[in-house]
């Protein structure tokens, strides 16, 4: 199943929608007490998901093109990001892949939706880069999980663009701020339930910036696969339902190119993962 947070033409804020082809079925209209957000749906477990699935055939359908998108996740307990999880990306940034995953937190103000516009001041950074990443959404609490059991705790997958101010990244000891400007974590447009992705390590991941393909890779190239990341993170803290894990970016970053390629004023960048979705962000630099 495929879900999104959409904003109907009459507004009223984001609504959870079940997506079928080019149509949206507003989940809140399916039955009394139906969830209005992805987080509410995840919290209801398999029983609530089954009710939504069973009711979908009776739901009114709306043209997806008439709606705008909000972030695929609205209120996750935490957004955990993994750095240096593809050898090519570590090498091009001149950074060493450690013996354990590099983990940092992204701030919730950075979340943004598909086809949104991310704005930042020129005085803050002119070295802003793209990073296509597979997003993993936890469905059931995970604590001290073995790798072979880790994927059982995944509710679904989405696409993340881990936008990064490289000059700030290299000038500070931690990476949260350089990746957490307002709108620097677009997600979506869709969340695909885990049953639709039999193997998260067999996905084509890519980036197109202003019509030019700059990242073209496979999640098979991860240094640590999704199951290993979940297992590692669950040893120190319980991963709560709704947690978003952004699993790292493949090679092809603009920072490492000669000449360097950064997001410019009025750039359009699309990051995508085959079978999950293509996430587009428009860029504006002010000042």
Secondary structure as UniProt FT lines:
FT   STRAND          2..7
FT   TURN            9..10
FT   STRAND          15..20
FT   TURN            21..22
FT   STRAND          23..26
FT   HELIX           27..29
FT   TURN            32..33
FT   HELIX           38..43
FT   HELIX           45..55
FT   HELIX           56..58
FT   STRAND          62..63
FT   HELIX           64..66
FT   STRAND          68..69
FT   STRAND          79..83
FT   HELIX           87..92
FT   TURN            93..94
FT   STRAND          102..106
FT   HELIX           108..110
FT   STRAND          111..112
FT   TURN            114..115
FT   STRAND          116..121
FT   TURN            122..124
FT   STRAND          128..129
FT   STRAND          132..138
FT   HELIX           147..150
FT   HELIX           151..153
FT   STRAND          154..162
FT   STRAND          164..165
FT   HELIX           166..169
FT   TURN            170..171
FT   HELIX           177..179
FT   TURN            182..183
FT   STRAND          185..187
FT   STRAND          191..193
FT   HELIX           194..196
FT   TURN            200..201
FT   STRAND          204..209
FT   TURN            210..211
FT   STRAND          212..218
FT   HELIX           219..221
FT   HELIX           226..234
FT   TURN            235..236
FT   TURN            241..242
FT   STRAND          244..249
FT   HELIX           254..256
FT   TURN            265..266
FT   STRAND          268..273
FT   TURN            274..276
FT   STRAND          277..286
//
